[in-house]
Amino acid sequence: MKKIYAFLLLFLSLQYAAIAQQEISIQEVEEDGAIQEIPFIVLDQAPIYPGCESEDIPDKTACFQQKLYDHISANFRYPEEAKKENIQGHVFCGFLIDETGKITNITVRGSHELLENEARRITELIPNMLAPAQHGGKIVRTPYSLPLTFKL
């Protein structure tokens, strides 16, 4: 039952991430043809997560978010030491999907180092995208925020 509750909290955290990203304003910086960084929520085309490349999947953004949730569910392991010490809390992960589809610039900030380490581990396991994000017909980098809730 605790595992189901933890997955439910992770799912709700992902939903919160989608809402939170809607509040980000676009900050486009063009410097001598440099690749732009565009918030995920305003992209014309989301990065293509492995498994979302089929033409039968019309909503690539929803597929991306579902695959990310599936990835977290499949790889999540509550740290044993955190269980023993009854450590709970929130961790906010941030990363950049670069112009090649690679996950880079991973940052984590949370209530405890053990939880941060698990969040970083899960984030580092996210596979590279099959195609990068696009906006205005151009390849762009996009930041993504991923809040995780650790609750026993």
C-alpha positions in Angstrom: 0.0 0.0 0.0 2.9 2.3 0.8 4.4 1.7 -2.6 1.1 2.6 -4.3 0.9 5.8 -2.2 4.5 6.7 -3.1 3.7 6.2 -6.9 0.6 8.3 -6.5 2.6 11.1 -5.0 5.1 10.9 -7.8 2.4 11.1 -10.4 0.9 14.1 -8.7 4.3 15.7 -8.6 4.6 15.2 -12.3 1.3 16.9 -12.8 2.4 19.8 -10.6 5.6 20.0 -12.8 3.5 20.5 -15.9 1.4 23.2 -14.3 4.5 24.9 -12.8 6.2 25.0 -16.2 3.2 26.8 -17.7 4.1 29.8 -15.5 7.6 30.1 -17.0 8.0 33.0 -19.4 9.8 32.7 -22.7 13.3 34.0 -22.6 14.7 33.7 -26.1 18.2 34.8 -26.6 19.7 34.8 -30.0 23.4 35.3 -30.2 25.1 34.8 -33.5 22.9 31.8 -34.4 23.3 30.1 -31.0 20.7 27.4 -30.1 17.8 28.9 -28.2 16.6 27.6 -24.9 12.7 27.5 -24.8 10.5 26.4 -21.9 9.0 22.9 -22.3 5.4 24.1 -22.1 5.6 26.5 -25.1 7.4 24.2 -27.5 6.0 23.6 -30.9 7.3 20.0 -30.8 8.4 18.2 -27.6 11.5 16.1 -27.6 10.8 12.6 -28.8 11.1 10.2 -25.8 12.0 6.6 -26.9 8.8 4.9 -27.5 7.0 8.0 -28.6 8.3 8.1 -32.2 5.3 6.3 -33.8 3.1 8.4 -36.1 0.1 6.7 -34.3 0.9 8.8 -31.2 -0.6 12.3 -32.0 0.3 14.0 -28.7 4.1 13.7 -28.3 4.1 16.0 -25.2 1.6 13.7 -23.3 3.6 10.7 -24.4 6.9 12.3 -23.2 5.3 13.0 -19.8 3.8 9.5 -19.5 7.1 7.8 -20.5 9.0 10.0 -17.9 6.5 8.9 -15.2 6.9 5.3 -16.3 10.7 5.7 -16.0 10.4 7.1 -12.5 8.0 4.4 -11.4 10.3 1.6 -12.8 13.5 3.0 -11.4 12.4 4.5 -8.0 14.0 3.0 -4.9 13.5 4.6 -1.6 16.9 4.8 0.0 17.2 2.2 2.8 19.0 4.6 5.2 16.3 7.1 4.6 13.7 4.5 5.5 15.6 3.6 8.7 15.8 7.2 9.7 12.2 8.0 8.6 13.5 10.7 6.2 10.8 12.2 4.0 10.6 15.3 1.9 10.6 16.9 -1.5 13.3 17.1 -4.1 13.2 19.3 -7.1 15.2 18.1 -10.1 16.0 20.2 -13.1 17.7 19.2 -16.3 18.2 20.5 -19.8 17.4 18.5 -22.9 20.1 19.8 -25.3 20.0 20.2 -29.1 21.0 16.6 -29.6 18.3 15.2 -27.2 20.8 14.5 -24.5 19.9 15.1 -20.8 22.4 17.6 -19.4 22.9 20.1 -16.6 21.1 18.0 -13.9 20.5 19.9 -10.7 18.8 18.6 -7.6 17.7 20.5 -4.5 15.9 18.9 -1.6 15.3 18.4 2.0 17.9 15.7 2.6 21.1 14.5 0.8 19.9 10.9 0.7 16.8 11.9 -1.1 18.7 14.2 -3.5 21.1 11.3 -4.3 18.1 9.1 -5.3 16.6 11.8 -7.4 19.9 12.4 -9.2 20.3 8.7 -9.8 16.8 8.4 -11.4 17.4 11.6 -13.5 20.7 10.3 -14.7 19.0 7.2 -16.0 16.6 9.1 -18.2 17.4 8.0 -21.8 18.5 10.4 -24.4 15.7 11.6 -26.6 15.4 10.3 -30.2 14.9 13.9 -31.4 15.4 17.2 -29.7 12.7 19.8 -29.1 11.7 22.2 -31.8 10.2 25.7 -31.8 9.5 27.9 -34.8 10.9 25.2 -37.0 14.3 25.3 -35.3 15.9 22.8 -33.0 16.1 24.2 -29.4 17.2 23.3 -25.9 14.5 23.0 -23.3 14.7 22.9 -19.5 12.5 20.5 -17.6 11.6 20.5 -13.9 10.7 17.4 -12.0 9.5 17.7 -8.4 9.6 14.4 -6.5 7.9 13.7 -3.2 9.4 11.1 -0.9 6.9 9.8 1.7 6.9 6.7 3.8 
